[in-house]
Every structure is written in structure tokens, then in C-alpha cells.
Amino acid sequence: MKLNYGKTFLLGFGFFGVSVIWGVYNAFVPLFLANKFALSPIWIGFFMTLDNMAALLIQPPVGAWSDRLRTPIGRRMPFILIGAPLAALAFGLIPLVSVLPIFVACTSTLLLSMALWRTPVIALMPDITPSQYRSQANGVINFMGGVGAIVSFLIGASLYEINPAFPFWLGSVLVIVSALLVFIFIREPKTYSASDVKPSMLKSLLEVIQDPDHSALRLLLAIFFWFLGYNAIEAFFTLYAVKHLGLPEAYGARLLGQLSLIFVIFALPSGYIGGRFGRRHTIITGLLLMTLVILSIFFLPESTLTIQLTKLPLLGVVPVIGVLLMIAGAAWALININSLPMVVDMTDAARLGTYTGLYYLFSTLAAIAGPNVNGWIIQLTGNNYNSTMMIAPIFMLAAFFLMLGVRRGEARQPGEPEPRLSESGALPG
């Protein structure tokens, strides 16, 4: 059995829609909060974690719920068909609101509806993909997600300059189209694992903690630390570009778009590199590279970072920091493409959604902590936005040392049995 690239690309439209929404949200909502509502960095950091708080409460149990659900259209599709339209409606209203409580109501509706369907749409990938091809398939999925990020940052930046509402309306339309494409063209498996164990988030988390090997726990903690560093920077990057580098408001989104472009280009190769040289070694290499890039951005003066090197179609002017962010995009692809396949290959088919939920549990906890940590650091350093680049390398190195102890999660070869559950619900030692 080979990887079905056509089906995988179509499935990738689900992640494309998710990425468009979050790209626009992360790039422009901080600007609304600072300029329209005059919030301080601490409050902006807190606000930018609300989406992750909603995800923390909803995504992991939804993943386990989708493992147990049986409907005529599948176990994942009902969540997509309910969550995507609600998210599109709330997202389109955000730029129109000028009263903070109503703004919070719109964003809260968006956050809850996005949390409802993100885990099920991602769990479809291991549902329809054999273990040995999951890194490659995740490369395709993240390629589509990267295209969504490029649309949100680059096209969104141009639309924002015309009208701040236009990027949000584009995102609303694209998420509806993406959800419809997944529903029309993706068929879930008709049969599921024969295991009698009912998937449970709490039992799975306890299993991970009690596992004598500790590989799954180390991996999930590493995921927590590298997302902690990455999300801390992403949440404040457009403000960093304005306040520290002195660039126009839309320029920070363009710089993130340059990172996203390289992430897209490296998404497919990163899947093959993980399959060829091992997922663990690939992730470790990406972590070291990302650490070096962030340290370079922190230590280089703004006059050097803003030197214009070239001008490219679509990307526009590429400064020194743009090149560094492109290298970071390649490193992030090495890390991100291979992490979810490692997590889901530590369990059996009955709990793919549950373990996808565990992945999002730890990444979401990091996404909550990251902006809050950086918000306090910025505030305590006298609104020095360069401090956003100070703490992330520490977290990346923590993830690096945790990954050194991971011993499982590589691709299984054809005919190799998947991890089986005992009657107690624990994996045999």
C-alpha cells in the first residue's frame, strides 16, 4: 500500500482552513487590542492565550469523543460540519466590532468552535494513512497548512492595508470552502480497531505517565517546550516588528509570511527526511537550528536586522531578519512535521484521536503559557520587545535534551504489529 497523495492533499484543505484562521488571528488581533482597545502587553498576552485555553478544555476530550463516535458520515465529520461554519461566522464579525465586550464575545465563539473541529480534522490523517507513510503524509498536511499561513500573512497583509476587515472575511470564506472539500472528497474508514477498550483521555494520560519507558512522556514534554518558545514569539511578532524594528504594521505579517513560505517548501522534504533518517534525529536537528536562529535575532542590532537584501515576487523586500526567519521556517518544518506521527505511533488505531488530543493538550498548554510569559517579560523590561527573543532558546534546548531520551515513535514497517492494549487499557511493558 502506498501513500495516496491526491487524497492526502484534499485532506490537507482542512488544515489549510485552520491555518488561515489562526494566521490572520495571530497577526492582526494583537494590533486591534493595542490600537483599538489600548490594552497593555500583559493583557494582550493574556488575550492571545484565550484561544488556547478554549482548546485545552475542548480539544483533548473531543479527540477521545471522536474515537468513540459512530455516525453514517463517520466519527470525525460531524465535528467538522458543525465547528467550521460557526468559526467562519464569528471570524467575519471580529473586525467590525468596536466595543470590547462584544469583541470578546465574537472571539470566544470563534475559539470554542475552532476547538471543536481541529482535533478531529487532524486525526483523519492517521485514520487513512499507514504508519510508515505518516511523516510524509503529515508533510503534505502541513504543506497545505503552510499555504494557508502564507495566504493569511502575505495576502492578508495586502488586504489589511486596503481594509482591516478584508483578511478576516477572506478567512471566513476559505474555511467554509476547505471544510466542504474535506467532507465531499474524504471517506473515513468503514471499520475501526477491534479493541474493546473505550478511548479515554485521562486513562491515556495516566498510561503515558506510568509507562516505564517514559518515551511518550518525554516526547509530550518536549512538544510542550518547543511550542512554548515558538508561540511566545509568534504572539508578539507583529508588535515586535513595529515597536523594536520600527516597521509598518503590515510588515510584521509579511515577515511571518516569509517564514511560512520556507516552512511550506520544507514540509514535504521534512517528512521524507524523517522517514529516511528517523523522526527523532530530524527533530533534534531542527531544535538546534531553531535555537541558533533565535539567538542570532536577539543579539543582532535592529539596524542590521532591517538591512534590505533583495526584493522577491509575492514576498516583497527581504531584510536580514527575513532570511533568518526563512531558516527558522526550515527548522520548524523538521520539528513540526515529524512530531505528531511520533505521538500517534505510540498507540493503536482505536485511540488515534485520543493521542492526537494528547498532542494538542501539551501544545495548547505551551500556547497558553508562551504569550503570558513573554507579556510579563516585555512589561518587566520596560516594553522591550526584543526580549521576546530572549527566553525561547532556553525552551528549545529543554526540548532538545528531552528528545535525547525518546526511544519509541518511529515509523512501523509493513507487517509490523501496532502497539496493542491490554485489558486494563495500558500498553504492555
Helices and strands as residue ranges (DSSP letters): H 5-31, I 32-36, H 41-47, H 50-68, H 77-93, G 94-96, H 100-128, G 131-133, H 134-150, I 151-155, H 156-162, H 166-185, H 201-210, H 215-243, H 249-277, H 279-299, H 302-305, E 308-312, E 316-319, H 320-344, G 349-351, H 352-380, G 385-389, H 392-403
